[in-house]
Amino acid sequence: MRLKNKVALITGGTSGIGKTTVELFVTEGAQVAFTGRRRELGQQLADQTGAYYIHADHRLVADCQRSVTETVSKFGRLDILFNNAGIVVSGTAETTKDEDWEDTLLLNVTAVWRMSKFVLPVMRANGGGVIINNASDWAFVGAPEVVAYCTSKGAVLQMTRAMAIDHAKENIRINAVCPGDTFVDRWVKEGFYHNSGSLSEEEARKTDLPIGRVAETIEIARAVLFLASDESSFMTGAALLMDGGSTAR
């Protein structure tokens, strides 16, 4: 019960790392609100866990604002924000489509800023809080043909550091979790990148990571739990790598 009496808001919570984090936070005692664009999946998860589903598209400023106000209206406070919603598209500087670039930056970067902007006054009024941003090991190193994604996650990491400095004295801790390759159902349905083609689970799990396998979503969710809990009380502006040794090479 490491999050007992805490209220958490998780963006992009209907699948993958977000969904597993919703489930874990509930078992750890938190009252959880989560967002997502897919109503059916959101309602299913809400029914299964008792968490509160908010239909939202974080590319829209109104939905960012509403997800915060609705959480506070439902639970009376907001202690933890996990900025998890994001998109992964492939392409070099020449082959990336304008709409893919804009969607990636809007969802992966601008929405993180907006959600933080709307949450900070609430946390300040409550005497403090925690923001966790989902970055990536590719915030540290480049990768082939994912220029928009790498750009966005590098920006998220620097935003995390800058915000952490700005709000440290307000008892608001801001850190980033930086996952490496993590198996999610989307890989099988869409491929590694947005609409890049379905894969078998065996194909999706192939890896050259030093640890010899890709991560499971629960492993990343546990890192988010650590950053959300008092166990990380002296951490702010930090980037917690969970990459199976990828950036050690």
C-alpha positions as CSV (number, residue, x, y, z in Angstrom):
1,M,0.0,0.0,0.0
2,R,2.8,2.4,-0.9
3,L,0.3,4.9,-2.5
4,K,-2.4,4.8,0.2
5,N,-4.4,8.0,0.4
6,K,-2.9,9.3,-2.8
7,V,-4.7,10.3,-6.0
8,A,-3.0,9.5,-9.3
9,L,-3.8,10.6,-12.9
10,I,-2.3,8.4,-15.6
11,T,-2.5,9.5,-19.3
12,G,-2.7,6.9,-22.0
13,G,-3.9,4.3,-19.6
14,T,-5.9,2.0,-21.8
15,S,-3.1,-0.3,-22.9
16,G,0.6,-1.1,-22.6
17,I,2.7,0.5,-19.8
18,G,-0.2,2.8,-18.9
19,K,-2.7,0.0,-18.4
20,T,-0.3,-2.0,-16.2
21,T,0.5,1.1,-14.2
22,V,-3.2,1.7,-13.5
23,E,-3.6,-1.8,-12.3
24,L,-0.4,-1.6,-10.1
25,F,-1.3,1.8,-8.6
26,V,-4.8,0.5,-7.6
27,T,-3.3,-2.5,-5.8
28,E,-0.9,-0.1,-4.0
29,G,-3.8,1.8,-2.5
30,A,-4.1,4.8,-4.8
31,Q,-7.3,6.3,-6.1
32,V,-6.6,6.3,-9.9
33,A,-8.0,8.3,-12.8
34,F,-6.7,7.4,-16.3
35,T,-7.2,8.7,-19.8
36,G,-7.4,7.2,-23.2
37,R,-9.0,7.7,-26.6
38,R,-10.5,4.2,-26.8
39,R,-13.7,4.3,-24.9
40,E,-14.4,0.5,-24.9
41,L,-10.9,-0.4,-23.5
42,G,-11.1,2.4,-21.0
43,Q,-14.5,1.3,-19.6
44,Q,-13.3,-2.3,-19.5
45,L,-10.3,-1.3,-17.4
46,A,-12.4,0.9,-15.2
47,D,-14.8,-2.0,-14.5
48,Q,-12.0,-4.4,-13.8
49,T,-10.0,-2.2,-11.4
50,G,-12.4,0.4,-10.0
51,A,-10.2,3.2,-11.5
52,Y,-12.0,6.2,-13.0
53,Y,-11.8,6.5,-16.8
54,I,-11.7,9.8,-18.6
55,H,-12.1,9.9,-22.4
56,A,-9.4,12.3,-23.7
57,D,-7.2,13.0,-26.6
58,H,-4.1,14.8,-25.2
59,R,-3.4,16.5,-28.5
60,L,-6.3,18.8,-27.6
61,V,-5.7,21.5,-24.9
62,A,-9.3,21.3,-23.7
63,D,-9.0,17.5,-23.0
64,C,-5.7,18.1,-21.1
65,Q,-7.4,20.7,-18.9
66,R,-10.6,18.6,-18.5
67,S,-8.7,15.5,-17.4
68,V,-7.2,17.4,-14.6
69,T,-10.3,19.2,-13.5
70,E,-12.4,16.0,-13.7
71,T,-9.9,14.1,-11.6
72,V,-9.9,16.8,-8.9
73,S,-13.7,17.0,-9.0
74,K,-13.9,13.2,-8.6
75,F,-11.4,12.7,-5.8
76,G,-10.8,16.2,-4.3
77,R,-7.1,16.3,-4.9
78,L,-4.3,15.2,-7.2
79,D,-1.0,13.9,-5.9
80,I,0.6,12.0,-8.8
81,L,0.7,12.6,-12.5
82,F,2.2,10.0,-14.9
83,N,2.5,11.6,-18.3
84,N,2.5,8.3,-20.3
85,A,0.5,9.0,-23.5
86,G,2.6,9.0,-26.6
87,I,3.1,7.8,-30.1
88,V,6.0,6.1,-32.0
89,V,6.4,6.8,-35.7
90,S,9.2,5.8,-38.0
91,G,11.1,8.0,-40.5
92,T,14.2,9.9,-41.2
93,A,14.3,13.7,-41.5
94,E,13.5,13.3,-45.2
95,T,10.8,10.5,-45.0
96,T,8.9,11.6,-41.9
97,K,5.5,13.1,-42.9
98,D,4.6,16.5,-41.7
99,E,1.5,15.2,-39.9
100,D,3.5,12.5,-38.2
101,W,6.1,15.0,-37.0
102,E,3.3,17.3,-35.7
103,D,1.4,14.6,-34.0
104,T,4.5,13.2,-32.3
105,L,5.6,16.5,-30.9
106,L,2.1,17.5,-30.0
107,L,1.4,14.3,-28.0
108,N,4.8,13.4,-26.8
109,V,6.0,16.9,-25.8
110,T,3.4,19.6,-25.8
111,A,0.8,17.5,-24.0
112,V,3.4,16.7,-21.3
113,W,4.0,20.4,-20.8
114,R,0.3,21.2,-20.8
115,M,-0.6,18.4,-18.3
116,S,2.1,19.6,-16.0
117,K,1.1,23.2,-16.4
118,F,-2.5,22.3,-15.3
119,V,-1.5,20.0,-12.5
120,L,1.2,22.2,-10.8
121,P,-1.2,24.7,-9.2
122,V,-3.3,21.8,-7.8
123,M,-0.2,20.1,-6.3
124,R,1.1,23.4,-5.0
125,A,-2.2,24.0,-3.2
126,N,-2.0,20.5,-1.7
127,G,1.5,21.1,-0.4
128,G,3.3,19.0,-3.0
129,G,3.1,16.2,-5.5
130,V,4.9,14.0,-8.0
131,I,5.1,14.2,-11.8
132,I,6.6,11.3,-13.7
133,N,7.2,11.7,-17.4
134,N,7.6,8.7,-19.7
135,A,10.8,9.4,-21.7
136,S,12.9,6.6,-23.4
137,D,16.4,5.2,-23.6
138,W,16.3,7.0,-27.0
139,A,16.3,10.3,-25.1
140,F,20.0,9.5,-24.5
141,V,21.1,7.8,-27.7
142,G,19.9,8.0,-31.3
143,A,18.3,5.2,-33.3
144,P,17.8,4.7,-37.0
145,E,14.8,6.0,-38.8
146,V,12.9,7.4,-35.7
147,V,13.9,11.0,-35.8
148,A,10.6,12.4,-34.6
149,Y,10.4,10.0,-31.7
150,C,14.0,10.5,-30.6
151,T,13.6,14.3,-30.8
152,S,10.4,14.2,-28.7
153,K,11.9,12.0,-26.0
154,G,15.1,14.1,-25.8
155,A,12.8,17.1,-25.2
156,V,10.8,15.3,-22.5
157,L,14.0,14.6,-20.6
158,Q,15.2,18.2,-20.7
159,M,11.7,19.4,-19.8
160,T,11.8,17.1,-16.8
161,R,15.1,18.5,-15.6
162,A,14.1,22.1,-16.1
163,M,10.7,21.7,-14.4
164,A,12.3,19.8,-11.5
165,I,14.6,22.8,-10.8
166,D,11.7,25.3,-11.0
167,H,9.4,23.4,-8.5
168,A,11.8,21.6,-6.1
169,K,11.2,24.1,-3.4
170,E,7.5,23.6,-3.7
171,N,7.8,20.0,-2.6
172,I,6.9,18.9,-6.2
173,R,9.2,16.2,-7.5
174,I,9.5,15.7,-11.2
175,N,11.4,12.7,-12.7
176,A,11.5,10.7,-15.9
177,V,11.3,6.9,-16.4
178,C,13.2,5.9,-19.5
179,P,12.2,2.5,-20.8
180,G,14.0,0.5,-23.4
181,D,12.2,-2.0,-25.7
182,T,9.0,-3.1,-23.8
183,F,6.6,-5.7,-25.2
184,V,3.1,-4.3,-25.7
185,D,0.1,-5.7,-27.5
186,R,0.4,-2.9,-30.0
187,W,3.6,-4.4,-31.4
188,V,1.6,-7.5,-32.5
189,K,-1.3,-5.5,-33.9
190,E,0.5,-2.5,-35.5
191,G,4.3,-3.3,-35.4
192,F,7.0,-1.5,-33.6
193,Y,5.9,1.9,-35.1
194,H,2.5,3.4,-35.7
195,N,0.8,1.3,-38.4
196,S,4.1,-0.2,-39.6
197,G,2.6,-3.7,-39.9
198,S,1.6,-6.5,-37.6
199,L,4.1,-9.0,-36.2
200,S,4.0,-12.4,-34.5
201,E,4.8,-12.3,-30.8
202,E,8.0,-14.3,-31.5
203,E,9.1,-11.6,-34.0
204,A,8.2,-8.8,-31.6
205,R,10.2,-10.3,-28.8
206,K,13.5,-10.7,-30.8
207,T,16.2,-8.5,-29.4
208,D,19.9,-7.8,-29.3
209,L,19.7,-6.2,-25.9
210,P,22.5,-7.2,-23.5
211,I,20.0,-8.6,-21.0
212,G,18.8,-11.0,-23.7
213,R,15.1,-10.1,-23.7
214,V,12.7,-7.1,-24.0
215,A,11.0,-5.7,-20.9
216,E,7.5,-6.6,-19.6
217,T,5.2,-3.7,-18.9
218,I,5.1,-4.6,-15.2
219,E,8.8,-4.0,-14.9
220,I,8.4,-0.5,-16.2
221,A,5.3,0.1,-14.0
222,R,7.3,-0.9,-10.9
223,A,9.8,1.8,-11.8
224,V,7.0,4.3,-12.1
225,L,5.7,3.2,-8.7
226,F,9.1,3.8,-7.2
227,L,9.2,7.3,-8.6
228,A,5.7,8.0,-7.4
229,S,6.2,6.7,-3.9
230,D,8.1,8.1,-0.9
231,E,10.8,5.5,-1.6
232,S,12.2,8.0,-4.1
233,S,11.7,11.1,-1.8
234,F,15.2,12.5,-2.5
235,M,15.0,12.2,-6.3
236,T,14.0,15.0,-8.6
237,G,15.2,15.9,-12.0
238,A,16.4,12.3,-12.5
239,A,16.1,9.9,-15.4
240,L,15.6,6.3,-14.4
241,L,16.8,4.1,-17.2
242,M,15.1,0.7,-17.6
243,D,16.7,-0.4,-20.8
244,G,18.2,-3.9,-20.4
245,G,21.7,-2.5,-20.9
246,S,20.9,-0.8,-24.2
247,T,22.7,2.5,-23.4
248,A,25.6,0.8,-21.6
249,R,27.0,-0.3,-25.0
